[in-house]
Amino acid sequence: MPSRRDEGGFTLIEMTISLTIMAVVALALGGVLHSGLRALGAAKARTQGNEIATQGIEDLQRYGFNDLGLCGSHTPSAPPAGLADLAMLPNCPTPVPAYDCNTAVGGAVPLAQYTCRRNNIDYTVQRYVAWVDPVHTTKRLAVFVEWDDLVGNHQVSQQSSLRAPDQGAIVGLAPPAFTSPPPSATASPNTLVLAADGTLPAGSTITLSAATLNMNGAASTGVSSAIPASRTAGERFNLTVASASGFPAYNGYPVKIGGELFTVLAGAGTTSWLLSIETTSTSSLTGAVKFEGDSVFANFDTVDPTNANPQTSTALLAFNGTSWAATVNSTAGFVFSPGRQYVSFGIVRAADGKASSAFTSSAIQFCPAADPTCINLKDPDVSVSSPTAVLDPSGALVAPLTLTATTRYVNADDSVIVSFSTSAGAVSVAMAQDPAAPCPPAGSVRTNTQCGWTVTIRPQDGHRFSTGAKSFYVKARQLLPDTDPITVDYQSTDAAVSTVTFS
């Protein structure tokens, strides 16, 4: 049968064109598929990067505020903007334990740099812990994760902030400290003979002196701009003052204007301040701007007619915030026990409430009026141990610290107290009698019989120390029978120094 001219089919040209079109489409689809796979891989890599960043910030958040910081040579270089004021930890372990990012197990201190490998990609992690404010009440935590994949180089980050949970946790500016020469309490005459009622007689004085670092004296200046007539606690306003001379160069300290309290939030060191209003008032306000200064004070062990054993403080004054002095004489009315006493000195900084303390290196000798040379004074005799202790990076005890003392001329109704300096100030703790070496019964004649005392300072007590050798002052106090409620019934004290080495 003859063929028809319109019978279906493809010519060679048509076939060539069709194959070409199909090839172009296939190549286009392949490119799209390849790009899609690359994008999918990049998305998976980014998901892993975000997970590593989340894990890194969550690991930082498990540390307590005082343990949250970076260690020595393990800190990252060239911190990003806003993270330059790094929070550094003291007493870092060597070497710093590695961080296992695959199981979220961290070491005793935060690790600043490490690498995580996920799905054949190495993720480089840099972590920062930095101070947010000059007074160091808040820490910023930041984690940066960087990696390379088929698409290129990438970085993700996460940040959060953590505020100090309480005043004692605020690390603050460079800490206040006593400098050389150490604080002193000098008696004139050298041996103080007490009056019959235990007070200092006329003509006797105790001169107190101390030198400090990172402290400020009192300051005053005038107001050069208007103060809001209506003020609500918590509100803020800008104030121009006549002079910044004498005022602290850091923010966060309190000032008073006309008896009302404000806080300098910003502008310290200049004459343009941002103030926070601390009290609500609608009265017009005039007067000078006053900073009452930081505080340095001396603590004495005194007694009262009820046989209580209080501590009496007297403030030291400074015109320059560096050299402090005061004098105690008969007009102070302090009542002392005969015996030896080490005087403790304390610092409190107004801006952040941080404290420090120190004791005099030598004791003052008080003699009773009936025995002006103390020859017949039956002083208790104290000897103490000198243990060692280990601190964690925040300065807290790793394990309990036990201190022991041995006394003579002390009965069961007498007391032994240990005093020591911490980063928050001086602390006094009563020692307990050692059952293995009991003291003679209460009310018995005091003899040369030896008895033991002990005290344990625990990590949970919350005390923080710096490394090095520290003096612990142990005081034994005899207690006479209460024969007259209006007389002082403490007879005599004695003191000894224990050296505790912290590492």
C-alpha positions in Angstrom: 0.0 0.0 0.0 1.4 3.4 -0.9 2.4 5.7 2.1 0.5 8.8 3.0 2.4 12.1 3.0 0.9 13.2 6.4 1.9 10.0 8.2 3.3 10.8 11.8 7.0 10.7 12.7 10.1 12.7 13.5 12.7 13.9 11.2 16.4 13.9 12.2 16.3 17.7 12.7 13.3 17.4 15.0 14.9 14.7 17.1 18.1 16.8 17.4 16.1 19.8 18.6 14.1 17.8 21.1 17.2 16.2 22.6 18.8 19.6 22.9 15.9 21.0 24.7 15.7 18.0 27.0 19.4 18.4 27.8 19.1 22.1 28.6 16.1 21.3 30.9 18.0 18.5 32.6 21.0 20.6 33.2 18.8 23.4 34.6 17.0 20.9 36.8 20.4 19.4 37.9 21.7 22.9 38.8 18.5 23.6 40.8 18.8 20.3 42.5 22.5 20.8 43.3 21.7 24.3 44.7 18.9 22.9 46.7 21.1 20.2 48.2 23.8 22.8 49.0 21.2 25.1 50.6 19.8 22.1 52.6 23.3 21.2 53.7 24.0 24.8 54.7 20.7 24.9 56.6 21.6 21.8 58.5 25.0 23.2 59.3 23.4 26.4 60.6 21.0 24.4 62.7 24.0 22.6 64.2 25.8 25.9 64.7 22.8 27.4 66.6 22.6 24.2 68.7 26.2 24.5 69.6 25.8 28.2 70.5 22.8 27.4 72.7 24.7 24.6 74.4 27.6 26.9 75.0 25.5 29.6 76.6 23.5 27.1 78.7 26.8 25.7 79.9 27.9 29.2 81.0 24.5 29.7 82.8 25.1 26.7 85.0 27.9 28.6 86.9 27.3 30.7 89.9 27.7 34.5 89.5 31.1 34.6 91.2 32.4 31.5 89.3 31.4 33.0 86.0 34.5 34.4 84.2 37.5 33.6 82.1 40.9 32.2 83.0 44.3 33.7 82.2 45.8 32.6 78.9 42.7 30.7 78.0 40.8 33.9 77.3 39.9 34.7 73.6 41.8 37.5 71.8 40.3 40.7 70.4 36.9 40.6 72.0 34.1 42.2 70.0 32.7 45.6 70.7 30.8 45.7 74.0 32.7 42.7 75.4 36.1 44.2 76.0 35.8 44.5 79.9 36.4 40.7 80.4 35.5 39.2 83.8 38.6 37.4 84.9 38.7 34.6 87.5 41.4 34.3 90.2 43.0 31.0 91.2 42.3 29.2 87.9 43.2 25.5 87.8 46.1 24.5 85.6 45.4 23.1 83.1 41.9 24.2 82.5 39.7 21.1 82.0 38.5 20.5 78.4 34.8 21.0 77.5 33.0 18.1 75.9 30.6 19.9 73.6 29.0 16.6 72.4 27.7 15.6 75.8 27.5 19.1 77.3 29.9 18.3 80.1 31.9 21.3 81.3 34.9 21.7 83.6 35.3 23.5 86.9 35.8 26.8 85.1 34.3 28.1 81.9 36.3 27.3 78.8 36.6 30.2 76.4 37.7 28.4 73.2 37.0 24.9 71.9 36.1 23.1 68.7 33.0 20.9 68.1 32.8 18.5 65.2 29.4 17.7 63.8 28.6 15.9 60.5 32.2 16.3 59.3 32.2 20.0 60.0 34.5 21.7 62.6 32.7 24.4 64.5 35.0 26.9 66.3 33.5 28.3 69.5 34.6 31.5 71.2 32.9 32.4 74.5 33.1 35.7 76.4 32.1 36.8 79.9 32.3 40.5 80.2 31.2 43.2 82.6 28.2 45.3 81.5 28.6 48.3 83.8 31.6 50.0 85.5 30.5 49.0 89.0 30.4 45.4 87.9 27.0 44.3 89.0 26.0 42.6 85.7 27.8 40.1 83.4 27.2 39.6 79.7 27.6 36.1 78.3 28.3 35.7 74.6 29.0 32.7 72.4 30.2 33.0 68.8 30.3 29.9 66.6 32.1 29.9 63.2 32.4 27.3 60.5 33.0 26.7 56.8 30.8 24.5 54.6 30.1 24.2 50.8 28.4 27.5 50.7 31.2 29.5 52.5 32.1 30.9 56.0 29.3 31.4 58.5 28.9 32.7 62.1 26.1 32.6 64.6 26.0 34.0 68.1 23.9 34.1 71.3 24.1 36.5 74.2 22.5 36.8 77.6 23.0 38.8 80.8 23.2 37.8 84.4 22.9 40.3 87.3 24.5 39.7 90.7 22.0 37.8 92.9 22.9 39.9 96.0 25.1 42.7 97.2 27.8 40.3 98.4 28.2 38.8 94.9 29.0 42.2 93.3 32.7 42.0 92.5 32.8 45.7 91.9 35.5 48.0 90.7 39.1 47.4 91.6 38.5 46.3 95.2 39.0 48.6 98.1 42.1 47.7 100.1 44.3 48.8 102.9 47.8 49.7 101.8 51.2 50.1 103.4 51.6 51.0 106.1 49.0 48.7 107.5 46.2 50.0 109.8 47.4 50.8 113.3 46.0 51.5 116.7 48.6 53.2 118.9 48.0 53.7 122.6 49.4 56.7 124.6 50.7 55.7 127.0 51.9 52.4 125.6 50.0 50.5 128.3 46.6 51.9 129.0 45.5 51.8 132.6 41.7 51.7 132.7 39.6 53.7 135.1 37.6 51.8 137.8 34.6 51.6 135.5 36.7 50.2 132.6 36.8 53.4 130.5 39.9 55.3 129.4 41.0 57.8 132.0 41.6 61.5 131.0 44.8 61.9 129.2 44.9 58.4 127.6 44.3 58.1 123.9 44.2 55.6 121.1 45.3 57.0 117.8 43.8 55.2 114.7 45.3 55.5 111.2 44.9 53.7 107.9 45.9 54.1 104.3 43.5 52.9 101.6 43.3 52.3 97.8 40.3 52.8 95.5 38.3 54.8 98.1 36.9 58.4 98.1 36.5 61.0 100.8 33.5 63.4 101.2 32.8 65.9 98.4 30.4 68.8 97.8 29.5 71.0 94.8 26.7 73.4 93.7 23.8 72.8 91.3 23.9 74.5 87.9 20.7 73.3 86.4 17.1 72.8 87.4 15.9 69.9 89.5 12.3 68.5 88.7 9.8 70.0 91.2 7.9 66.7 91.3 10.0 63.7 91.8 9.1 60.0 91.8 11.3 57.2 93.0 12.8 55.3 90.1 12.7 58.2 87.7 15.8 59.7 86.1 16.8 63.2 85.1 19.9 65.0 83.9 21.7 67.4 86.2 24.6 69.8 85.7 26.8 70.5 88.7 29.4 73.2 89.2 32.4 70.8 89.8 33.2 67.1 89.7 36.3 67.6 91.9 36.5 65.1 94.8 33.6 63.0 93.6 34.2 59.4 92.5 35.2 58.9 88.9 32.9 55.8 88.6 29.1 55.6 88.4 26.8 54.1 91.0 27.5 56.1 94.1 24.9 58.0 96.2 24.6 61.7 96.6 22.3 63.9 98.6 20.7 67.2 97.6 18.8 69.0 100.4 18.7 65.8 102.4 17.1 63.7 99.6 18.9 60.7 98.1 19.9 60.2 94.5 22.3 57.8 92.6 24.7 58.9 89.9 24.0 56.5 87.1 26.2 58.1 84.4 28.5 61.0 83.9 30.9 60.3 86.8 34.1 62.3 86.4 32.2 65.1 84.5 29.8 67.9 85.5 26.9 66.4 83.5 25.2 63.6 85.5 22.3 61.3 85.0 20.7 60.8 88.4 18.2 58.2 89.6 15.6 59.5 92.1 15.5 57.3 95.2 12.7 59.0 97.1 9.3 60.5 96.0 8.7 64.2 96.8 6.8 67.2 95.5 8.7 69.8 97.4 11.1 72.3 95.8 14.7 71.3 96.3 17.7 73.5 96.7 21.1 73.2 98.2 24.5 71.7 97.5 25.1 68.2 96.1 26.9 66.2 98.7 28.7 62.8 98.6 29.2 61.7 102.1 32.2 59.6 101.2 33.2 56.0 101.6 33.6 54.5 105.1 36.7 53.4 107.1 36.1 52.4 110.7 37.8 50.6 113.6 36.1 47.9 115.7 36.8 47.5 119.4 35.7 44.7 121.7 33.9 46.4 124.5 31.7 45.4 127.4 28.6 46.7 129.1 27.0 46.3 132.6 24.8 43.4 131.4 27.9 41.3 130.6 27.2 41.5 126.9 30.3 41.6 124.6 29.5 44.0 121.9 31.7 45.5 119.2 31.9 49.2 119.2 32.9 51.1 116.0 34.4 54.5 115.5 34.6 56.1 112.1 37.9 57.4 110.6 37.8 60.6 108.5 39.6 61.3 105.3 39.8 64.5 103.3 41.5 62.8 100.3 40.0 59.3 100.3 43.5 57.9 100.9 44.7 58.7 104.5 42.3 58.1 107.3 42.6 59.0 111.0 40.7 59.2 114.3 41.4 59.5 118.0 39.6 57.6 120.8 39.8 59.1 124.3 37.8 59.1 127.6 35.0 61.1 126.0 34.1 58.2 123.8 32.8 56.3 126.8 34.0 52.9 125.6 34.3 50.3 128.4 37.1 47.8 127.9 38.2 44.6 129.6 41.7 44.3 131.0 44.0 42.3 128.7 45.2 42.3 125.1 43.2 43.3 122.1 43.8 43.4 118.3 41.8 46.2 116.7 40.0 45.4 113.4 39.6 47.9 110.6 36.9 47.8 108.0 36.2 49.4 104.6 32.8 49.9 102.9 32.6 51.6 99.5 29.4 53.5 98.9 29.0 52.7 95.2 28.8 49.0 95.3 28.8 48.1 99.0 32.0 46.1 98.7 34.0 45.7 101.9 37.4 44.7 103.1 39.0 44.4 106.5 42.3 44.1 108.3 43.6 43.8 111.8 46.4 45.7 113.6 49.7 43.8 113.6 50.2 44.3 117.4 47.8 44.3 120.3 46.9 47.0 122.7 47.4 46.2 126.4 44.7 47.3 128.9 45.5 47.1 132.6 43.0 47.4 135.4 43.1 50.3 137.8 44.0 48.0 140.7 46.9 46.5 138.8 48.4 49.3 136.6 51.3 47.2 135.4 49.2 44.0 134.7 51.6 42.0 136.8 48.9 40.3 138.8 46.5 39.9 135.9 45.7 36.3 135.3 45.5 36.5 131.6 44.2 33.5 129.8 46.9 31.8 127.8 46.0 30.9 124.1 47.9 28.9 121.5 46.5 28.0 118.1 47.0 25.8 115.1 48.0 27.1 111.6 46.1 25.0 109.0 46.0 25.3 105.2 42.9 25.6 103.0 42.1 25.4 99.3 39.9 27.9 97.5 37.9 27.6 94.3 38.1 30.2 91.5 35.6 32.5 93.3 37.6 32.5 96.6 35.2 30.2 98.4 36.5 27.2 100.5 36.6 23.9 98.7 36.5 21.9 101.9 35.8 22.8 105.6 38.6 24.6 107.5 39.1 23.5 111.1 40.9 25.7 113.5 41.9 24.5 117.0 43.1 26.4 120.1 44.5 25.5 123.5 43.9 27.6 126.6 45.0 27.8 130.2 43.4 29.8 133.0 40.1 29.4 131.2 37.0 27.6 132.6 33.9 26.1 131.0 31.9 29.4 131.4 34.6 31.5 129.6 34.6 32.0 125.9 37.0 31.8 123.0 36.3 33.7 119.7 38.2 33.7 116.4 38.1 36.7 114.2 39.3 36.9 110.6 39.1 39.1 107.5 37.1 38.1 104.4 36.3 39.9 101.1 33.1 41.2 102.7 34.8 42.4 106.0 35.8 41.1 109.4 34.0 38.1 110.8 33.9 36.7 114.4 32.9 33.1 115.2 32.7 31.5 118.6 34.8 28.4 119.2 33.4 25.3 120.9 35.0 23.4 123.7 36.7 20.2 122.6 35.0 17.2 124.3 38.4 15.4 124.1 40.1 18.1 126.2 37.3 19.7 128.4 37.8 22.8 130.4 37.5 22.9 134.2 33.9 23.3 135.4 32.2 26.7 135.5 32.9 28.7 138.6 36.0 26.7 139.6 39.4 28.4 140.4 41.3 29.1 137.2 44.5 27.2 137.0 47.2 26.2 134.5 45.0 23.3 133.4 45.0 23.0 129.6 41.8 22.6 127.6 40.9 22.6 123.9 38.6 24.6 121.6 37.7 24.1 118.0 35.7 25.7 115.2 34.9 24.6 111.6 34.4 27.1 108.9 32.3 25.5 106.1 32.1 26.3 102.4 28.3 26.8 102.8 29.0 29.6 105.3 29.7 31.7 102.2 33.0 33.4 103.2 35.4 34.3 100.4 39.1 34.8 100.8 42.1 35.7 98.6 45.1 33.4 98.3 48.1 33.7 100.6 48.8 33.6 104.3 46.0 35.2 106.4 46.0 36.0 110.1 43.2 34.6 112.3 42.9 36.2 115.7 41.9 34.0 118.6 40.6 35.7 121.8 40.0 34.1 125.1 37.8 36.0 127.6 37.3 35.2 131.3 34.0 35.8 132.8 33.6 36.5 136.5 30.5 35.6 138.5 27.8 38.3 138.1 28.0 39.8 141.6 26.7 43.2 140.7 24.5 44.0 137.7 25.8 47.5 137.4 29.5 46.5 137.3 31.6 45.1 134.5 32.2 41.5 135.3 34.7 40.5 132.6 38.1 40.1 134.2 40.7 39.6 131.4 41.3 38.7 127.8 44.2 37.4 125.8 44.8 37.0 122.1 46.9 34.9 119.8 47.4 34.9 116.1 47.0 31.8 113.8 48.3 31.9 110.2 46.1 30.2 107.7 47.5 29.6 104.3 45.0 29.7 101.4 45.9 28.3 98.0 
